[in-house]
Amino acid sequence: MNPCDASKDWTVTLKEIKQKVWHRMDGATAASLREKGVRYAFALGLSIPHLREIAADYPHDKGLATALLNHEMRELKLLGVML
């Protein structure tokens, strides 16, 4: 299968990314985002540099990016934009 195939099942990759994001959760930053009016269903407070580190481990793929953008979590949406 072509690694850039938009129909690829990204379930395992998404689970792995979610684990990395949850592992780096920053509650103080998440609280600060909420206080400043930033509203997401889930916002774990990861910084952009941390998200870039996570994004560097994955291919720039339209299917993966779309899968990430379809989630309600702030960090996954940002990763989707990065990929």
mmCIF file of the C-alpha atoms, coordinates in Angstrom:
data_MODEL
# 
_entry.id   MODEL 
# 
loop_
_atom_site.group_PDB 
_atom_site.id 
_atom_site.type_symbol 
_atom_site.label_atom_id 
_atom_site.label_alt_id 
_atom_site.label_comp_id 
_atom_site.label_asym_id 
_atom_site.label_entity_id 
_atom_site.label_seq_id 
_atom_site.pdbx_PDB_ins_code 
_atom_site.Cartn_x 
_atom_site.Cartn_y 
_atom_site.Cartn_z 
_atom_site.occupancy 
_atom_site.B_iso_or_equiv 
_atom_site.pdbx_formal_charge 
_atom_site.auth_seq_id 
_atom_site.auth_comp_id 
_atom_site.auth_asym_id 
_atom_site.auth_atom_id 
_atom_site.pdbx_PDB_model_num 
ATOM 1  C CA . MET A 1 1  ? 0.000   0.000  0.000  1.00 0.00 ? 1  MET A CA 1 
ATOM 2  C CA . ASN A 1 2  ? 1.228   3.470  -0.837 1.00 0.00 ? 2  ASN A CA 1 
ATOM 3  C CA . PRO A 1 3  ? 2.228   5.273  2.410  1.00 0.00 ? 3  PRO A CA 1 
ATOM 4  C CA . CYS A 1 4  ? 0.331   8.354  1.242  1.00 0.00 ? 4  CYS A CA 1 
ATOM 5  C CA . ASP A 1 5  ? -2.873  6.467  0.440  1.00 0.00 ? 5  ASP A CA 1 
ATOM 6  C CA . ALA A 1 6  ? -5.731  8.512  1.951  1.00 0.00 ? 6  ALA A CA 1 
ATOM 7  C CA . SER A 1 7  ? -7.759  5.324  2.484  1.00 0.00 ? 7  SER A CA 1 
ATOM 8  C CA . LYS A 1 8  ? -5.148  3.794  4.816  1.00 0.00 ? 8  LYS A CA 1 
ATOM 9  C CA . ASP A 1 9  ? -6.494  2.785  8.212  1.00 0.00 ? 9  ASP A CA 1 
ATOM 10 C CA . TRP A 1 10 ? -4.775  5.099  10.708 1.00 0.00 ? 10 TRP A CA 1 
ATOM 11 C CA . THR A 1 11 ? -6.377  3.540  13.814 1.00 0.00 ? 11 THR A CA 1 
ATOM 12 C CA . VAL A 1 12 ? -3.145  2.212  15.316 1.00 0.00 ? 12 VAL A CA 1 
ATOM 13 C CA . THR A 1 13 ? -1.223  5.386  14.494 1.00 0.00 ? 13 THR A CA 1 
ATOM 14 C CA . LEU A 1 14 ? -3.960  7.573  16.004 1.00 0.00 ? 14 LEU A CA 1 
ATOM 15 C CA . LYS A 1 15 ? -3.926  5.507  19.194 1.00 0.00 ? 15 LYS A CA 1 
ATOM 16 C CA . GLU A 1 16 ? -0.141  5.878  19.420 1.00 0.00 ? 16 GLU A CA 1 
ATOM 17 C CA . ILE A 1 17 ? -0.334  9.651  18.857 1.00 0.00 ? 17 ILE A CA 1 
ATOM 18 C CA . LYS A 1 18 ? -3.072  10.013 21.488 1.00 0.00 ? 18 LYS A CA 1 
ATOM 19 C CA . GLN A 1 19 ? -0.912  8.134  24.005 1.00 0.00 ? 19 GLN A CA 1 
ATOM 20 C CA . LYS A 1 20 ? 2.023   10.463 23.329 1.00 0.00 ? 20 LYS A CA 1 
ATOM 21 C CA . VAL A 1 21 ? -0.199  13.526 23.704 1.00 0.00 ? 21 VAL A CA 1 
ATOM 22 C CA . TRP A 1 22 ? -1.771  12.325 26.966 1.00 0.00 ? 22 TRP A CA 1 
ATOM 23 C CA . HIS A 1 23 ? 1.676   11.430 28.305 1.00 0.00 ? 23 HIS A CA 1 
ATOM 24 C CA . ARG A 1 24 ? 2.850   15.033 27.852 1.00 0.00 ? 24 ARG A CA 1 
ATOM 25 C CA . MET A 1 25 ? -0.297  16.637 29.228 1.00 0.00 ? 25 MET A CA 1 
ATOM 26 C CA . ASP A 1 26 ? 0.303   19.949 31.035 1.00 0.00 ? 26 ASP A CA 1 
ATOM 27 C CA . GLY A 1 27 ? -2.607  20.677 33.365 1.00 0.00 ? 27 GLY A CA 1 
ATOM 28 C CA . ALA A 1 28 ? -1.433  24.194 34.249 1.00 0.00 ? 28 ALA A CA 1 
ATOM 29 C CA . THR A 1 29 ? -1.284  25.223 30.597 1.00 0.00 ? 29 THR A CA 1 
ATOM 30 C CA . ALA A 1 30 ? -4.653  23.586 29.883 1.00 0.00 ? 30 ALA A CA 1 
ATOM 31 C CA . ALA A 1 31 ? -6.202  25.526 32.774 1.00 0.00 ? 31 ALA A CA 1 
ATOM 32 C CA . SER A 1 32 ? -4.624  28.734 31.498 1.00 0.00 ? 32 SER A CA 1 
ATOM 33 C CA . LEU A 1 33 ? -6.094  28.134 28.033 1.00 0.00 ? 33 LEU A CA 1 
ATOM 34 C CA . ARG A 1 34 ? -9.569  27.700 29.552 1.00 0.00 ? 34 ARG A CA 1 
ATOM 35 C CA . GLU A 1 35 ? -9.158  30.867 31.656 1.00 0.00 ? 35 GLU A CA 1 
ATOM 36 C CA . LYS A 1 36 ? -8.249  32.812 28.523 1.00 0.00 ? 36 LYS A CA 1 
ATOM 37 C CA . GLY A 1 37 ? -11.381 31.613 26.761 1.00 0.00 ? 37 GLY A CA 1 
ATOM 38 C CA . VAL A 1 38 ? -9.868  28.970 24.494 1.00 0.00 ? 38 VAL A CA 1 
ATOM 39 C CA . ARG A 1 39 ? -12.608 26.355 24.189 1.00 0.00 ? 39 ARG A CA 1 
ATOM 40 C CA . TYR A 1 40 ? -12.117 22.821 22.937 1.00 0.00 ? 40 TYR A CA 1 
ATOM 41 C CA . ALA A 1 41 ? -13.841 19.626 23.990 1.00 0.00 ? 41 ALA A CA 1 
ATOM 42 C CA . PHE A 1 42 ? -10.392 18.533 25.176 1.00 0.00 ? 42 PHE A CA 1 
ATOM 43 C CA . ALA A 1 43 ? -7.297  20.706 25.585 1.00 0.00 ? 43 ALA A CA 1 
ATOM 44 C CA . LEU A 1 44 ? -4.337  19.070 27.274 1.00 0.00 ? 44 LEU A CA 1 
ATOM 45 C CA . GLY A 1 45 ? -1.993  22.051 27.205 1.00 0.00 ? 45 GLY A CA 1 
ATOM 46 C CA . LEU A 1 46 ? 0.869   20.737 25.080 1.00 0.00 ? 46 LEU A CA 1 
ATOM 47 C CA . SER A 1 47 ? 3.207   23.403 23.762 1.00 0.00 ? 47 SER A CA 1 
ATOM 48 C CA . ILE A 1 48 ? 3.903   23.867 20.062 1.00 0.00 ? 48 ILE A CA 1 
ATOM 49 C CA . PRO A 1 49 ? 7.513   22.608 20.463 1.00 0.00 ? 49 PRO A CA 1 
ATOM 50 C CA . HIS A 1 50 ? 6.225   19.399 22.073 1.00 0.00 ? 50 HIS A CA 1 
ATOM 51 C CA . LEU A 1 51 ? 3.690   18.961 19.281 1.00 0.00 ? 51 LEU A CA 1 
ATOM 52 C CA . ARG A 1 52 ? 6.431   19.486 16.672 1.00 0.00 ? 52 ARG A CA 1 
ATOM 53 C CA . GLU A 1 53 ? 8.475   16.732 18.331 1.00 0.00 ? 53 GLU A CA 1 
ATOM 54 C CA . ILE A 1 54 ? 5.517   14.362 18.079 1.00 0.00 ? 54 ILE A CA 1 
ATOM 55 C CA . ALA A 1 55 ? 4.747   15.399 14.483 1.00 0.00 ? 55 ALA A CA 1 
ATOM 56 C CA . ALA A 1 56 ? 8.350   14.698 13.453 1.00 0.00 ? 56 ALA A CA 1 
ATOM 57 C CA . ASP A 1 57 ? 7.762   10.982 14.116 1.00 0.00 ? 57 ASP A CA 1 
ATOM 58 C CA . TYR A 1 58 ? 4.997   10.664 11.501 1.00 0.00 ? 58 TYR A CA 1 
ATOM 59 C CA . PRO A 1 59 ? 4.687   11.006 7.731  1.00 0.00 ? 59 PRO A CA 1 
ATOM 60 C CA . HIS A 1 60 ? 3.213   14.096 6.140  1.00 0.00 ? 60 HIS A CA 1 
ATOM 61 C CA . ASP A 1 61 ? 0.110   12.330 4.933  1.00 0.00 ? 61 ASP A CA 1 
ATOM 62 C CA . LYS A 1 62 ? -3.258  13.753 3.933  1.00 0.00 ? 62 LYS A CA 1 
ATOM 63 C CA . GLY A 1 63 ? -5.174  10.772 5.345  1.00 0.00 ? 63 GLY A CA 1 
ATOM 64 C CA . LEU A 1 64 ? -3.480  10.992 8.736  1.00 0.00 ? 64 LEU A CA 1 
ATOM 65 C CA . ALA A 1 65 ? -3.867  14.768 8.815  1.00 0.00 ? 65 ALA A CA 1 
ATOM 66 C CA . THR A 1 66 ? -7.578  14.456 8.046  1.00 0.00 ? 66 THR A CA 1 
ATOM 67 C CA . ALA A 1 67 ? -8.037  11.810 10.729 1.00 0.00 ? 67 ALA A CA 1 
ATOM 68 C CA . LEU A 1 68 ? -6.355  14.089 13.288 1.00 0.00 ? 68 LEU A CA 1 
ATOM 69 C CA . LEU A 1 69 ? -8.358  17.151 12.240 1.00 0.00 ? 69 LEU A CA 1 
ATOM 70 C CA . ASN A 1 70 ? -11.613 15.231 12.745 1.00 0.00 ? 70 ASN A CA 1 
ATOM 71 C CA . HIS A 1 71 ? -10.961 14.866 16.481 1.00 0.00 ? 71 HIS A CA 1 
ATOM 72 C CA . GLU A 1 72 ? -12.198 17.302 19.110 1.00 0.00 ? 72 GLU A CA 1 
ATOM 73 C CA . MET A 1 73 ? -8.874  17.507 20.963 1.00 0.00 ? 73 MET A CA 1 
ATOM 74 C CA . ARG A 1 74 ? -6.915  20.747 20.464 1.00 0.00 ? 74 ARG A CA 1 
ATOM 75 C CA . GLU A 1 75 ? -3.577  18.975 20.238 1.00 0.00 ? 75 GLU A CA 1 
ATOM 76 C CA . LEU A 1 76 ? -4.745  16.481 17.616 1.00 0.00 ? 76 LEU A CA 1 
ATOM 77 C CA . LYS A 1 77 ? -6.151  19.276 15.471 1.00 0.00 ? 77 LYS A CA 1 
ATOM 78 C CA . LEU A 1 78 ? -2.831  21.133 15.674 1.00 0.00 ? 78 LEU A CA 1 
ATOM 79 C CA . LEU A 1 79 ? -0.935  17.963 14.775 1.00 0.00 ? 79 LEU A CA 1 
ATOM 80 C CA . GLY A 1 80 ? -3.266  17.512 11.809 1.00 0.00 ? 80 GLY A CA 1 
ATOM 81 C CA . VAL A 1 81 ? -2.296  20.960 10.555 1.00 0.00 ? 81 VAL A CA 1 
ATOM 82 C CA . MET A 1 82 ? 1.394   20.141 11.025 1.00 0.00 ? 82 MET A CA 1 
ATOM 83 C CA . LEU A 1 83 ? 1.102   16.968 8.957  1.00 0.00 ? 83 LEU A CA 1 
# 
